[in-house]
Amino acid sequence: MDPEEKARAHLTNFQKFLIQTSRHRGGNVGLVLLYLAFGLPFFFNVAVLVIVTFTIYPLTSGVTEKMAVLGFLFLILNAIAYQVRGVANSVLTVMFLTRRRRRPRKVEPPTVELK
């Protein structure tokens, strides 16, 4: 099996896994939470921008202080966000690798009666 076929099979299996997970009770909620965790850096950056704009930024006096405040907050919150994103990626990978696998059904060929 060449690498392209392996990759295609992996993506197909992963897609089937996501579809099966979404059909179970609570599966949609779990998947939405995982996808939100993947987008967490963006949401944190928007939240930081709003918080800094209305609270800390007006209290700083010089340009260098303002840049330091913005840089520090973005650095810390991005580190947290990427850590959460990595955990969400690990959770999704573990869910996929430890999924319950069903054995394929044996399909019997149709019998044809000859007269």
GIPE-V333109 format. One record per backbone hydrogen bond with DSSP energy under -1.0 kcal/mol. NH is the residue of the N-H (numbers start at 1). CO is the residue of the C=O. Records with the same first field share a line. If there is no record, write none. Layout:
# GIPE-V333109
NH = CO  CO
This chain:
# GIPE-V333109
6 = 2
7 = 3
8 = 4
9 = 5
10 = 6
11 = 7
12 = 8
13 = 9
14 = 10
15 = 11
16 = 12
17 = 13
18 = 14
19 = 15
20 = 16
21 = 17
22 = 18
23 = 19
27 = 24
30 = 26
31 = 27
32 = 28
33 = 29
34 = 30
35 = 31
36 = 32
37 = 33
38 = 34
39 = 35
43 = 39
44 = 40
45 = 41
46 = 42
47 = 43
48 = 44
49 = 45
50 = 46
51 = 47
52 = 48
53 = 49
54 = 50
55 = 51
57 = 52
59 = 56
66 = 62
67 = 63
68 = 64
69 = 65
70 = 66
71 = 67
72 = 68
73 = 69
74 = 70
75 = 71
76 = 72
77 = 73
78 = 74
79 = 75
80 = 76
81 = 77
82 = 78
83 = 79
84 = 80
85 = 81
86 = 82
87 = 83
88 = 84
89 = 85
90 = 86
91 = 87
92 = 88
93 = 89
94 = 90
95 = 91
96 = 92
97 = 93
98 = 94
